[in-house]
Amino acid sequence: MTINVKNSPALVLNADFRPLSYFPLSLWSWQDAVKAVFLDRVNIVSEYDQVVRSPGFEMRLPSVVSLKTYVQPAKYPAFTRFNVFLRDRFACQYCGDTSDLTFDHVLPRSRGGLTTWENVTTACSPCNLRKGGRRLAESGMHLSGYPIMPTVHQLQERGRSFPPNYLHDSWNDYLYWDTELEP
């Protein structure tokens, strides 16, 4: 893949040289990376061959930057649809399908179930419709694993199982992907 100025993201590392996030991978647009350099918020670790110019200035685009100030990772992960899907490996917890994913309340909301880590699981639309507003025992369905609140570390590790389609060579020294995955 050829990198051009329009598509030259910078990998963003914390001050300890670890990515802020694996999934989604912590990337900034080239414009945000250049702005952070000028505001003296980051150190340039690696650069692309591409150059941006103004009448009195020329700069190679950063491909990897590290924050000058350490950002403390969150203690608890945000409850979001994306994070629930990531916790559940982007697969229906009833049948294993990976398409048309939705939330399912294990204890239905109509029966007092809350929208929490421990009560929401990933389900494909057909399984979600099949279960409907019934409890698990009433539906005859079974979960492959019961939902829990993951730690931030668990979500980061899970994110390593889903490398992006494109990784620039200059990023390789800072990213550690699950090596058991098929290419």
MOMO-V334848 format. One record per residue. N is the residue number from 1. RES is the residue in one letter. SS is DSSP state (2 for helix, 1 for strand, 0 for the rest). PSI is psi in radians with two decimals (NA if undefined). BURIAL is + if it has 16 or more other C-alpha atoms within 10 Angstrom, else -. Layout:
# MOMO-V334848
n=N res=RES ss=SS psi=PSI burial=BURIAL
n=N res=RES ss=SS psi=PSI burial=BURIAL
This chain:
# MOMO-V334848
n=1 res=M ss=0 psi=2.29 burial=-
n=2 res=T ss=0 psi=2.27 burial=-
n=3 res=I ss=0 psi=2.34 burial=-
n=4 res=N ss=0 psi=3.02 burial=-
n=5 res=V ss=2 psi=-0.61 burial=-
n=6 res=K ss=2 psi=-0.46 burial=-
n=7 res=N ss=2 psi=1.13 burial=-
n=8 res=S ss=0 psi=1.24 burial=+
n=9 res=P ss=0 psi=2.71 burial=+
n=10 res=A ss=1 psi=2.30 burial=+
n=11 res=L ss=1 psi=2.27 burial=+
n=12 res=V ss=1 psi=2.11 burial=+
n=13 res=L ss=1 psi=2.60 burial=+
n=14 res=N ss=0 psi=3.06 burial=+
n=15 res=A ss=0 psi=-0.33 burial=+
n=16 res=D ss=0 psi=0.17 burial=-
n=17 res=F ss=0 psi=0.46 burial=+
n=18 res=R ss=0 psi=2.54 burial=-
n=19 res=P ss=1 psi=2.51 burial=+
n=20 res=L ss=0 psi=-0.58 burial=+
n=21 res=S ss=0 psi=2.54 burial=+
n=22 res=Y ss=1 psi=-0.59 burial=+
n=23 res=F ss=0 psi=1.80 burial=+
n=24 res=P ss=0 psi=2.63 burial=-
n=25 res=L ss=1 psi=2.39 burial=+
n=26 res=S ss=0 psi=1.72 burial=-
n=27 res=L ss=1 psi=2.52 burial=+
n=28 res=W ss=1 psi=2.65 burial=+
n=29 res=S ss=0 psi=2.79 burial=+
n=30 res=W ss=2 psi=-0.57 burial=+
n=31 res=Q ss=2 psi=-0.77 burial=+
n=32 res=D ss=2 psi=-0.64 burial=-
n=33 res=A ss=2 psi=-0.78 burial=+
n=34 res=V ss=2 psi=-0.74 burial=+
n=35 res=K ss=2 psi=-0.77 burial=-
n=36 res=A ss=2 psi=-0.61 burial=+
n=37 res=V ss=2 psi=-0.83 burial=+
n=38 res=F ss=2 psi=-0.54 burial=-
n=39 res=L ss=0 psi=0.03 burial=-
n=40 res=D ss=0 psi=0.66 burial=-
n=41 res=R ss=0 psi=-0.26 burial=-
n=42 res=V ss=1 psi=2.79 burial=+
n=43 res=N ss=1 psi=2.44 burial=+
n=44 res=I ss=1 psi=2.16 burial=+
n=45 res=V ss=1 psi=-0.66 burial=+
n=46 res=S ss=1 psi=2.73 burial=+
n=47 res=E ss=1 psi=2.71 burial=+
n=48 res=Y ss=1 psi=2.99 burial=+
n=49 res=D ss=1 psi=-0.35 burial=-
n=50 res=Q ss=1 psi=2.57 burial=-
n=51 res=V ss=1 psi=2.47 burial=-
n=52 res=V ss=1 psi=2.54 burial=-
n=53 res=R ss=1 psi=2.62 burial=-
n=54 res=S ss=1 psi=3.06 burial=-
n=55 res=P ss=0 psi=-0.58 burial=-
n=56 res=G ss=0 psi=0.30 burial=-
n=57 res=F ss=1 psi=2.57 burial=-
n=58 res=E ss=1 psi=2.40 burial=-
n=59 res=M ss=1 psi=2.36 burial=-
n=60 res=R ss=1 psi=2.47 burial=-
n=61 res=L ss=1 psi=2.34 burial=+
n=62 res=P ss=1 psi=2.38 burial=+
n=63 res=S ss=1 psi=-0.46 burial=+
n=64 res=V ss=1 psi=2.27 burial=+
n=65 res=V ss=1 psi=2.64 burial=+
n=66 res=S ss=1 psi=2.44 burial=+
n=67 res=L ss=1 psi=2.52 burial=+
n=68 res=K ss=0 psi=-0.44 burial=-
n=69 res=T ss=0 psi=2.27 burial=-
n=70 res=Y ss=0 psi=2.32 burial=-
n=71 res=V ss=0 psi=2.05 burial=-
n=72 res=Q ss=0 psi=2.18 burial=-
n=73 res=P ss=0 psi=2.66 burial=-
n=74 res=A ss=0 psi=2.54 burial=-
n=75 res=K ss=0 psi=-0.58 burial=-
n=76 res=Y ss=1 psi=2.41 burial=-
n=77 res=P ss=0 psi=2.57 burial=+
n=78 res=A ss=0 psi=2.43 burial=-
n=79 res=F ss=0 psi=1.79 burial=-
n=80 res=T ss=0 psi=2.79 burial=-
n=81 res=R ss=2 psi=-0.82 burial=-
n=82 res=F ss=2 psi=-0.81 burial=-
n=83 res=N ss=2 psi=-0.58 burial=+
n=84 res=V ss=2 psi=-0.79 burial=+
n=85 res=F ss=2 psi=-0.72 burial=+
n=86 res=L ss=2 psi=-0.81 burial=+
n=87 res=R ss=2 psi=-0.72 burial=+
n=88 res=D ss=0 psi=0.25 burial=+
n=89 res=R ss=0 psi=0.57 burial=+
n=90 res=F ss=0 psi=0.75 burial=+
n=91 res=A ss=0 psi=2.51 burial=+
n=92 res=C ss=0 psi=2.29 burial=+
n=93 res=Q ss=0 psi=-0.02 burial=+
n=94 res=Y ss=0 psi=-0.83 burial=+
n=95 res=C ss=0 psi=-0.21 burial=-
n=96 res=G ss=0 psi=-0.07 burial=+
n=97 res=D ss=0 psi=2.60 burial=+
n=98 res=T ss=0 psi=0.18 burial=-
n=99 res=S ss=0 psi=2.71 burial=-
n=100 res=D ss=0 psi=0.90 burial=-
n=101 res=L ss=1 psi=2.54 burial=+
n=102 res=T ss=1 psi=3.04 burial=+
n=103 res=F ss=1 psi=2.57 burial=+
n=104 res=D ss=1 psi=2.30 burial=+
n=105 res=H ss=1 psi=2.04 burial=+
n=106 res=V ss=0 psi=-0.92 burial=+
n=107 res=L ss=0 psi=1.92 burial=+
n=108 res=P ss=0 psi=2.57 burial=+
n=109 res=R ss=2 psi=-0.60 burial=-
n=110 res=S ss=2 psi=-0.26 burial=-
n=111 res=R ss=2 psi=0.29 burial=-
n=112 res=G ss=0 psi=0.09 burial=-
n=113 res=G ss=0 psi=2.45 burial=-
n=114 res=L ss=0 psi=2.80 burial=-
n=115 res=T ss=0 psi=1.49 burial=+
n=116 res=T ss=0 psi=2.89 burial=-
n=117 res=W ss=0 psi=-0.70 burial=+
n=118 res=E ss=0 psi=-0.14 burial=+
n=119 res=N ss=0 psi=-0.01 burial=+
n=120 res=V ss=1 psi=2.36 burial=+
n=121 res=T ss=1 psi=2.88 burial=+
n=122 res=T ss=1 psi=2.29 burial=+
n=123 res=A ss=1 psi=2.52 burial=+
n=124 res=C ss=1 psi=2.78 burial=+
n=125 res=S ss=2 psi=-0.80 burial=+
n=126 res=P ss=2 psi=-0.74 burial=-
n=127 res=C ss=2 psi=-0.68 burial=+
n=128 res=N ss=2 psi=-0.74 burial=+
n=129 res=L ss=2 psi=-0.68 burial=-
n=130 res=R ss=2 psi=-0.71 burial=-
n=131 res=K ss=2 psi=-0.69 burial=+
n=132 res=G ss=0 psi=-2.45 burial=-
n=133 res=G ss=0 psi=0.41 burial=+
n=134 res=R ss=0 psi=2.78 burial=+
n=135 res=R ss=0 psi=2.85 burial=-
n=136 res=L ss=2 psi=-0.86 burial=-
n=137 res=A ss=2 psi=-0.65 burial=-
n=138 res=E ss=2 psi=-0.53 burial=-
n=139 res=S ss=2 psi=-0.33 burial=-
n=140 res=G ss=0 psi=0.17 burial=-
n=141 res=M ss=0 psi=2.78 burial=-
n=142 res=H ss=0 psi=2.46 burial=-
n=143 res=L ss=0 psi=2.53 burial=+
n=144 res=S ss=0 psi=-0.39 burial=-
n=145 res=G ss=0 psi=2.47 burial=-
n=146 res=Y ss=0 psi=2.50 burial=-
n=147 res=P ss=0 psi=2.42 burial=+
n=148 res=I ss=0 psi=2.87 burial=-
n=149 res=M ss=0 psi=2.03 burial=+
n=150 res=P ss=0 psi=2.83 burial=+
n=151 res=T ss=1 psi=2.86 burial=-
n=152 res=V ss=2 psi=-0.71 burial=+
n=153 res=H ss=2 psi=-0.74 burial=-
n=154 res=Q ss=2 psi=-0.72 burial=-
n=155 res=L ss=2 psi=-0.68 burial=+
n=156 res=Q ss=2 psi=-0.79 burial=+
n=157 res=E ss=2 psi=-0.72 burial=+
n=158 res=R ss=2 psi=-0.68 burial=+
n=159 res=G ss=2 psi=-0.49 burial=+
n=160 res=R ss=0 psi=-0.30 burial=+
n=161 res=S ss=0 psi=-0.08 burial=+
n=162 res=F ss=0 psi=1.19 burial=+
n=163 res=P ss=0 psi=2.57 burial=+
n=164 res=P ss=0 psi=2.89 burial=-
n=165 res=N ss=0 psi=-0.49 burial=-
n=166 res=Y ss=0 psi=2.27 burial=-
n=167 res=L ss=0 psi=2.17 burial=-
n=168 res=H ss=0 psi=2.53 burial=-
n=169 res=D ss=2 psi=-0.60 burial=-
n=170 res=S ss=2 psi=-0.22 burial=+
n=171 res=W ss=2 psi=-0.33 burial=+
n=172 res=N ss=2 psi=-0.59 burial=-
n=173 res=D ss=2 psi=-0.17 burial=-
n=174 res=Y ss=2 psi=-0.09 burial=-
n=175 res=L ss=0 psi=2.41 burial=+
n=176 res=Y ss=0 psi=1.86 burial=-
n=177 res=W ss=0 psi=2.82 burial=+
n=178 res=D ss=0 psi=1.96 burial=-
n=179 res=T ss=0 psi=-0.11 burial=-
n=180 res=E ss=0 psi=0.02 burial=-
n=181 res=L ss=0 psi=2.62 burial=-
n=182 res=E ss=0 psi=2.53 burial=-
n=183 res=P ss=0 psi=NA burial=-
